[in-house]
Amino acid sequence: MVLPRVTRQSSLWFAMFLMLGAVLAPAIRAQTRPAAAPQAEELHGGIEIGSKGVKAIALRITGEGDDYTVKVLYAEIVNPTPVQTRNGKFTPEAIHDTASAVQRFRQRMLQDHKVPAANIHIVVSSGLIGDNPQDLSAEVNKRTGQTPEFLDVDTEVQLTIAGAIPKRYKSGQSWYDNRGVSVLIDIGSGNTKGGYQQLRQVAVGSAGYDFVTWGIPKGTVTFTNEINQVAGETADYATFTRRAQALSNDSLRSPLRSEIARKPGLLNRRKVYLSGGIVWAMATLLRPEDRRSYTPLTMDDINNFYLRAVANPETLMEPDLSRIANVALRQEAEREVESVRNTFTPKNLVAGAEILRAVATEMNLGNKRLQFVRFGHLAWILSYVRLQAER
């Protein structure tokens, strides 16, 4: 992955991350309390290496006993071009630039935010796919003195559920178990995954929770690459779209059906939390004025996004923002749309829309309550850092 120069994010990003702390802190406090609470004040940091970028987050954890809070102090993202591989391996340039970004983020946490070195964790997402992960690991270790931890899909999904899906919801004057009726769907760059939490009876009068996870090795970038191999790198949009549709059944729908057959909760849950880059792109391009942390979506949105992507993806990336009367909100939407353009190619939009439609159809999302988790891209790394702090 070739990374641009790492720069501090705009005030918009800073505000978004402060909002992230406000959104996720109640869910964090609602988790089962650790046996040993953090000290009165502790600083912790996490750096995620993923298929679409490198993310950093620093937290301050304060409180005593069973009552503690989490505040996001700092967060930064570098959005790269798609992962560069040669013969299935990460190129030396990709490894160098990625490790350099990790090194800079780590130094920023140490120097600017005074996070102790022992409290900075470097993690590699399950969506990062290459035949030579040991080379990336060695370069990161060389620059930081730390060996990154490679997460599997199951662990990453569990962390995302804990960070993205609120534990409870309120109806009238009563609170109910939200995760017991909800499912997560995360369409990433390297894979598509998700899961749900279910009650497990441990003994009479007591209960615990299990996580049910699922995943298929197709994401927006990996499916784009597969289509390009069949259609050719220079194929026009019409040819690319036809190849995407032809590949959909074997590459997407068949493995999805296999997962659903073994995990019926994927169909039975009535609330669906959607995350991942292509969902962010859809919400941004179709509803640029809606900046809520949990943005409602519908099956009509998914169908509309698909039809517009396959008809003319370049036009889709140019939404009419003049209808947004609030100047500050319009400027924020303009920056977000520009981020989508810098993250996805038109062919990525077509491939991602094909995945999204396949998931929506096979999982029968038409009669579910759908919500886009705006900060889902930070949910699992935040949960990971929090759990490390609890230890």
N, C-alpha and C positions, 0 to 999 in steps of 0.2 A: 504494500500500500504506500503510495507516495504522498507524504503529508506536506501541506503548505506550512509556512512559517507559523509557529505557535504565537498567538497574540492574546492579550487579555480581552475578554468578551465585553461587549457594550453594556451600558447600563440596563438595557432591556433584558439581557441574559441574567444579569445580577438580580434584577427584580423577579424574574421567573424562578430562580433558584431559591430566593427567599420565600416565594410563594410555595415552592415545593416543600420546604421545611414545614410551613404552616399546614399544608395539605396532609403530609405523611406523618407528622408528629403524633396526632391523635391515634392513628392506626398503630404506630410504634408503641405508644403507651398502653394500648389495648392488648398487646401481646402478653403471653404468659411471662410473668416476671422471672428474672434470673435468680438463681439460688444466691449468688453474691452480686449485689448491686455495684455499679461503678463508683469510683471515688467521687468526692464532692464536685470535682470538675476534671474531665479528661478530654483530650483531643485525639481524634482518630481520622485517618485518611484512607482512601481507596483509589486505585487506578485500574481501569478496565481497558483491556486491549480487545477490540471487537472488529468485525469484518467491515464496518463502516466508519471506524474512527477510534480514537483514544479518549477516554473520559476520566476526569478526576473529580473527587468530591472529598471535602473535609468537614467533619462534624465536631461540635462541642456537646458533650454529654454531661449534664449537671443533675444533682439531686442526691438524696440519701435514702437508704432503705428501699422500699418498694415504690417510691415516688421519684421518678426522674424524667427528664425531658431531653429531646434531641433537637439541636438547631444546626441547620446547614450554614457553615461559615463561608464556604468557597466551593465553586464548581466550575469546570471548564471543559469544553469539548473541542476536539479538532476533527473536522469532517474531511476524510481523505477521498481521493478518487477510488474506484473499486479496487479490491485487493489485486495486486499484481503478482502473478505466478508465471513460472516458466517450466514446462513439463511437469506440472503439478506441484512445483515447489515455490515457496516464497523467494522472490529475487533478493539478491544482496542489497539492492537499493531499498526495497520495501522493509527489510529487516533493520537496516541502518536508520532509516527515517522514523520507524516506529519506536525503536529503542531510544532514539534521541528525544522523541516527544515524552516518553515515560520518564526519562532522566530529568527533563526540564520541569515536568509536573511535580516530580518528587522533590526537587530542589525548591520549588515554589512553596510547597507545603512546609518543608523544613525551615526555610528562611523567613518567609512572609507570615506564616500562620503558626509557627513554633510547634508543629506536630512532631512528637518524638519519632525517631527512625523506627523503633520497634513497633509503633502503632500505625505504620503505613503498609498497606497490603496491596500487592500487585496481582491481578487476576486476569486470566485469558478466557474470553467467552467461548461457549460451545460452538458458536457460529463461525469461528475463524478456522477455515479449512485449508490445510496445506500438508504436504508429505514430509516436511522438515521442521516440525515445531521445536525440535531440540536446538536448531540453529538460532531461532528467535529467542528461546529461553537463555541460551548461552550469551547472546549479545546484551540482553537486558541485565543479566547477572554481572556481566563485565562492567556495565555502566553504572549500576546501582548497588551492587553487592547483594542483591536479592534475587532469588529464583522464583519466577511467577508460578502461581497455582493455576492449572488448567481445570476448568469446571466441566462436568458432563451436563447433558441436557436436563436430566432429572433434578439435579441440584439447582441449576439456574432457574428452572420453572418454579420450584418451591420458594426460592428467594423472591422471585417476581410476584408470586401470589401474595406473599407476606407484605410486600411493599406497595403493591398496586391496588389490591382489593380491600376496601374497608372491612373490618371484622364484623361490624354491626350496622343495622339500619333501623330507623325509627318509623313506626306507624302509629299515629295517634299519640298516646302517652307511653307506649311500650317499645322496648328495644328487642330486635330479633337477630338471629344468626345470619349474617349476610353471606358469608363464604359457603354456608350450607346450601345456598340456592344459586350460586354463581360459578361461572367457568371463565378461565383466562384463555385467550387466543392471541398469540404473539407471532406476527409475520415479520421475521427479520431478514437480513441480507443473505445469510448462509443457510438458514433453516426456518421451518415453521413449527411452532410448538405451543404447548399450553398445558392446562390441567385444572384440577379442582381439589378442594379439601373436603374430606368426608369424616363423619363421626365414627370412631372405633370404640366399641365397648371393651374395656380392659378387664373390669371385674364388676360385680354387683355393686351398684351405687357409685361407680366411677366411670369415667370416659376419657378418651384421648382422641387424637386426630391423625388421620393418614392423608398423604398427598397422592393423588392419582395423576400421573403425567403422561404426555404423549408427544410425539414429534415425527416429522418427516424431513429428510435431508434436502429440502428444496426451499430456498428463499428467493428474494427478489433478484439478487445478483447471480446466485448459482443457477436459477432457472433461466435468466437472461443468457448466461454462458452456454447452457445446454441448447437453447433455441438457436443461438449463433452458430453452434457447431453443425446444426442441421441445415439452417437457412443460409449460412455464410455471413461473414462479418459485414459485407457491403449490401446485404439485402434491404430492400425498401420496407417501409412500415407495413404495407399490405401483405407482402410475403412473410415478414416476421410474424405478423398477427396470425396468419393461416397456420404457420408452423407451431405457434404457441397453442392454438386451439387443437391441433392434431396431437400434440404431445400431452395435453392436459389429462386425458383419461389414465394413461399408464404412469405418468410421472407424478400426478397430483391426486386425482380422484381415487384411484385404486388403493394406494397406501392410506389415504384418509379413511376409506371404507373399512379397511382392516383395523385401524385404530378404533373407530367407532364401534365395530362389532365386539371388541374386547372390553370397551369402556363405555357402557351405556349412559353414564352420567354426562357425557359430552352432548347428548341429545336431550336429556331430561332437565337440565338446569334452565331456569327461565331468565336469568340475568347473565349477560355476556359482556366481559370487559375486554376490549380490543386494544392492542398495543403493537408497536413495530413501525418501521419507517413508512411502509406503503399506506398504513392507516393514517399516520400523521400527514402524509401528502394528500390523501383524500379529504381529510377534515380541513386542511389548510386551503386547498384549491376550491372546494365546494362551499365551505362555510368559514371564510376568512375572518368574518366579524365576530365569531364565537370563540372567545378566549378562555372559556371555563376549564377548570382542571379536569372535570369529567364532562365531556361533550356528548350529548345524545346524538345517535345516528340511527338510520333506518335502512331496511333492505332496499328501498328506493334510492337511497344515497349510493349504495354499493352498485346497483344496476346502472345508475346514471354515470357513475365514475367509470365503470367498465366500458359502456357504450361510447363515451367521449374519448377514453384512452385509445380504443382501437380505431376510432374514426379519425382523430387528429390529436395526438398527444401533445404536439407543440402548442396548439391553441388552448388545450386544457391547462397548460402552464401559464397562461395569461388571463387570469380571472379579472373580471371588471370590479375594481375596488372603489370606483367613484360613488357607489351606492352607500358607502360607509361615511356617514355625516361627521362623526367625531374625528377630528384631525389626528389626534394622538393615536387613536385606535387604528385609523387607516395607515398611519406610518408604521405602526407595529405590524399590521398585516402585510404591508409591503416588504418589510424585512423578513418576515416568515416565508412569504412566497419566494423571495430571492434565495433563501436557504434551501427550499425544495429544489429550485432550479440547479443549485450548486451541488446537490446531493444525488439527484436522479437524472439519468438520461431519458429521452422519450421512450426508448426501448425498455428501460427499467420500469417505466410506468405501465407499459403494455404487459410485461411479464408479471409485475406485481398485481395488476388488476385481474389477471387470469387466475393467480393464486387466490386472491380474495374472493372472487366469484365461486371458485371451486369449494373453498372452505364454507362459504355462506350457503351454498346449495347442499352439500353433503351433511352439514351440521344443522340444517333447517333453521337458519337464523331469521327467517321471515316472520316468525311469531314470537320472537324473543325481544327483550329489552336490551338494546345495544348502547354501549358507552365507550367512547374513545378515552383512554387514560393518557392525558397530555404529557405527564411526566413519567410514563411507563419506562422510557429508555434509561431512566436513572434508578428505577425501583429496585432491581436486584442488586446492583452494586451498593446502594444505600443499605439494604437489608444485610448484605454480607458484612459491611463495615460495622453495622450495629451489633451483629452477633459476635464478631471478633471482640468488640468492646465489652460485651457482657461476660466473655470468658475471663 
